[in-house]
Amino acid sequence: MRLGKICLIVASLMIIGGGYFYPKMIALKSVAQLFDSRYIVENFRSAKTLWPSTGLTASPTPRPYPERLSNALPEDFNHAGKTYSTGQFLDDSWTTGLLVIQDDALIYENYYLGNSVSTQHISWSVAKSFISALIGIAVDEGQIASIEEPVDLYAPELIGSGYQGVRIKDVLQMSSGIGFDEDYADFNSDINRWGRDFALGNSQDAFAASLSRSVTPGTLNHYVSIDTHVLGMVLARATGRTITDYMQTKLYQPMGMEQDGYWIIDGHDVEMALGGLNLTLRDFAKLGSLYLNNGRSGGRQIVPTAWVDASITPDAPHLMPGDNFGYGYQWWIPAGQQGEFMAQGVYNQYIYVNRATRTVIVKFSANPRYNDPDYAPASDRAHLALFRAIAANNNPTFKPVDK
């Protein structure tokens, strides 16, 4: 009898343990295969089947772009002394969707690899530019008093971490001073360690609070994706609302988003602010159009003009474009032209805005060769050359410079 009871207890513990560990094992396997060439396309369009999520609801008054479809793409373009076929480059970078907005009208749209106009595609770091817009709105409404304030004033969980005393502005400009390795190709890098932590359902807040400082804040532009999570912490604490709820009210409805979207969330119901936004390409484009038009949409000022201008203007030596892209408030600033800025995400996700030509381009991809530095169709600079060629194709007076 005693042996039977012991066996029953052991069996019960195995069932309970399996119920706890099996989902975590599946989650880790999903992360391990996330960027595998066999699964990457499907993974990027079905994030909510891999992680929990929280929904954004289409605007009750959607504003679709007027359509003036044309032959918007050049046959080829030049980059680093080589000529690339546009069509081949799109194939080789595993493009899943491309659209071009010219003078606030849709002039080109195409989808690839099974995606469609209704596909909700993961943004990766393109989401960071949406978070920046929300911070700007919260500042304008007085919920955040000033970006000169330290982040731990709003998120006291960060007291004692490398973020203690760091200005919101320095975090916006990826100049927090936090030591962090963002190498996706290195299994043991900080960003991949964070990814495994997220997959296990652990707290992103706790992960941010575990990081240490390596340099003086405000002196070095060093890309740390967790900086954007910290901005999300500040936003949520300052407004008393989730990122999803605040975005629904302040951006999603006012911008006239046409279809539902969603954020993926961690095991504590907190949005992956650094890259977990999933929308259709047309709705991603609306942020580019909003910033092209100085924060206005549908006759309404949604993001303050001053915030838009500050967001796309590097204002310190360590932020200026040169051999690398410059940086604003969660926006990338290319060198060599005027009036250009970009939202960029890993594996070749982009919103490109050109004020000189009044062009917005959205390109989303699932490029499994993204981490190959010698593969031109994975290069951000090669994509910039493509976008400039598209802008020039629709504005003959624009003469792009390949820098």
N, C-alpha and C positions, 0 to 999 in steps of 0.2 A: 504493500500500500504506500509506504514511504517513497519507494522508488517511482511509483506511478505519479505521485504528487510532484516529485522533483522533475520528472520528465515533462509534466504539464507546465510547471513554472518555466523551465528552460524553453519550451516551445513558445510560451506566451512572450517571453523576453525576446526571442528571435523575431516573432511577428511584430512586436512593438518596435524593435530596433530596425527591422526592415522597413517599417512604415516611416521611420524617421530618416534613415540613411538612403533608401532607394531614390526618393525624389532628388536628393542632393547629388547622388551619383549620376542621375540622368541630366541634371543641370550642368554638372561639370563636363559631361560628354558633349552636351550641346555647345558649350563654350569652346571645347577642343576642336569641334567640327564647324564652328561658326563661319570661318573663312576658307574652308576647304572648297576647292573648285567644283566638287560634285554637289555641294549643298548651298553655296554662298548666295546664288540668285534667289532661291526659294527662301532662305533664311532672312534676307534683307527685305522681302515683301511680306513676311509673316511673323514679325517679331512678337506679336501678342500670343502666338502659339508656343513661344519659348519662355516667356516671362509674363508675370501678371501686369496688368495695364489699367489705366484710368482714361476715360473717354472725353473727347472734345466733340461738341455737337455743331453741325453745320449751322450757319447763320440763317435766321428766319427770312432775311432779306439778302440772299446771295447776290454777288455782283460778278458775273462771268465777264471775261475779257471779250470785247468785240473782236471778231475774226476777220483778218485781211490776209489770208494765207497766200504765200508767195514762195518763190525759189530762194529761200533765205540763206542757204549754205553755200559757201565757195567750194569749188571742186577740190582745191588743195590749199595748203597754208605752209608757211616756212617757220622753222624753229631751229636755232643753233646750227644754221648753215645747211639744213636739210629740208627737203620738200616732202610733205606728208599728204597722202590722199585723205580727204576728210572722211569719206565713207569707211575706208579701211581703219583709220584711227578710231572711229566710233566702235567698230567691231572689236578691235584689238584691246580697247580699254573696257570691254564688257559693259557697254552703255546699256542701261535699262530704260532710260527716258531722256528726251531732249526737247526743250521748247524755247522759243525766242519771242520775247515781247518787244515790240518796237513802237515808240510813241503811244504806249498804253494799249496797244492792240496785239493780239496773238497772230504772228505771221508764220510761225513754223511750230509743228508739234509731231513727234513720232515716238513710238515705244518699241522696245526690243525684248527678246528673251522671255516672252510670255507676259510682260507687264502691259498695263492698259491705262487709260485715262482715269480709272477709278482705283488704281493700285495705291495703297498706303505704304510708302517706302520709308525705311528708317533713314534718319537724317545724319546720324553720327554728329560730328561737331558743328554742322550747320545749325543745330539747335542752339548753340551758344549765342548766336546773333539774336535769336528770339528772346533769350533770357536778358540780354543787354537792353533790348527794347522795353521789356517789362520793368527792369530796374529804372530806366529813364522815366517811365510813367509814374512809378512809385515816388521818385524824387520830385517830380512835378506836382504830385498831389500832397507832398509833405509827409508821406509815411516814412520815407527815408529823408532825414533832415539834410544830409550832405554826403557826398562821396569822399569827403575828406575825413569822415569819421572811420574809426576802426571797425572791422567786421565783427569782432568779439563783443562790441557794444550791443549788437542785435542778436548775435549767436554766442551766448556765454559758454556754450559747450567747447568753444575754441580757446578759452583761457587756458594757458599752460602749454598750448601747441605752438607750432611754428607760425601760425596765423595770428597769434595774439599781438595786438597793436598795429597790424597791417591795415592800411587804408583800403576802403572799398575801391577807390580809383586804381590803386596798384594791382588789385586782384582783377579788375576789369581789363587792365592792360597787360595781363599775363606777366606781371613784374612783382609777384608776391614775395620772391626770395626763397620760396620753398624748394628744397632739393627733391628732384623727381625725374625718373627716367621714363620717357614717353615712347620707347622703342617697341613697336608692335611685333617686330621680328624676333625679339628676345623673350623667351618663355619666362625668364625670371625678372623682367623689367617691372617697374612699379605699376605701369598701366595694366600689364597683364595680371599682376598680383591683385590689383583692384578688380579686374574683370572676374577673376575666380571668386573673389570675396562677394561681388554682386550676385554672381550665379548661385551662390550658396544662401542667398537671402539675407546676408548680413547688412548692418547699418552703414550707409555711406557717410552719415554724420560722424560715426565713430572712426571710420577710416580717415576722414579729413582731419579729425582731431589727433590722429596718431602721427601726422607728418611733422617733420622738423625743418628748420630754416637753414639754408646753406650760404646765402648772400644777403646783403642789406636790401630790404624791399625798396622798389622804385629805382633800381640802378641797372637791372639786367632784364631784358625781355627773354624769358625762358618759359616755354610752353608747358603748362601744367593743367591738364584737363580738370583736376580736382578743384582748381580755382573757380571753375564755373559751378561746381556743386556748392562751394562756399557762397557764391552769389545767390544760389537758390535758397540756401539756409537763411541768408539775410533777407531775401524777398519774402519768404514764408513767415519769418518772425515779425518783420516790419508790418506786413499787411494783415496778419492773422488768418491767412487763407493759403490753401495749397496752390502750387504753381498752376495746376490744371484749372482750378476754379478762377484764379486771378486772370489767367490768359483767356479763358472763355469769355469773361466780361470785358476785359480791356483791349484784347486784340482780335480774338476769333470772330466774335459777332460784329464789332465795328468795321473790320476789314472785309466783311461779306464773304467769308469762307464758304465754298460751294459744297464741300463734302465733310463727313465726319473725319476726325483724326484721333490720335491717342498718344499718351506718354507711357512708356514702360516704367515700372516702379520696382523698388527693392522690397525685401521682406518686411519692411516697416512702413509700407505704403508711401514711400517718398520717391518722387520722380527722379529719373536719371537725367538731371538737368544738363549734364555735359554732353549728351548725345542721344537721348531716348525718344525724341519726337518723331512721330510717323504721320505723314500727310501725303496727299496727292501732289504731283508736280505743279499743277495750276495753283494750288493753295500755297505751296512753298514760294512760288513766284510773287505772290502778293506782298511778301515782306520786302523783296527787292523793289517792287513798284512803290511801296510805301516810302522807302528811303530815297528812291529816285525823285519822288515828289515831296521831299522835305518833311516827311511825316504825315502827310495828308492823304486821305482816301475817302471817296464818296462825299466830298465837300466838307469833311470833318478833320480837324487836327487831332490825330490819334497819339502820335509821339511828338513831343516838342521839337520844333525846328532846331533849337540850340543843342538839344541832345543828339539829334541826327548829325549835325555838323561836327560836334565834339567826338562823336563815335568813329568818324571816318577821317579824323585829322590827328596823326601822330604829333605829340606835343613835347617830346623830350628826345635827346640824342639817341638813347638806346632803343627808341621805337621807330626810328626813321628807316624807310626802305633803302636798300643798297644792294649788296649781293643777295640778301634775303628779302622777303616781303617785309614791309613795315606793319605796324599793328596799332589799332585804335581800341575802342571799347568792344572787344570780341568780334572785330572785323579785321580782315587782312587788307593791306594797302600795297598794291604793286608799285614798283619803280618805273619811271620812264614815260608815263602818260599823266594826264590830268583828269580828275573826275572819275577814277575807277576805284572800286572796292569789291571785296569778295567775302562770302561765307564759304568756308571749306570744311569738308569732312573726310575722314579716312576712307580709303578704297574709292576715291574720286567722286565725291559728292560736292556740288558747287551751286551757289547763287552768285552770278557775276553781274555787276551793275556798272554801266558806263554813262555818266552824266553828260559827257560831251556829245554822245550820239543818241542819248535817250533810249538805251538798250538794256534789257534785262534778259539774261540767259540762265536757265536752270538745266543742269546736267546731273543725272544720278546714274550710278554705276554699281557693279558688283565685281570689281577687278581683283581676282585672286593673286595677281602679280604685283600688287600695290607696293610691296616691300622690296621689290627688286630695283635698286638705284640705277641700273643700266637699261631699264626698260622704259623707253620714251612714253608709251601710252599710259604709264602710271605716274608721269611727272606732272606736278602742279604747274610748272613753268610751260610745259608743252600745252597743257590745257589752256593756260592764259593766252598763249599764241593763237590757239584755235578760236577762243572767244573774241580776241581782237580782230581776227580775220573775218568772223561773222559780223561783228559790228561794222567793220569797214565795207563789207559786201553790201550792207544796207544803208551806208552813208559814205559815198565815194570821196567826200572831202576829208574823211578821217584817215590819217596815215599812221598805222600802228608801228610801234617800235618794239622789237623783240628783246626785252630786257627782263 
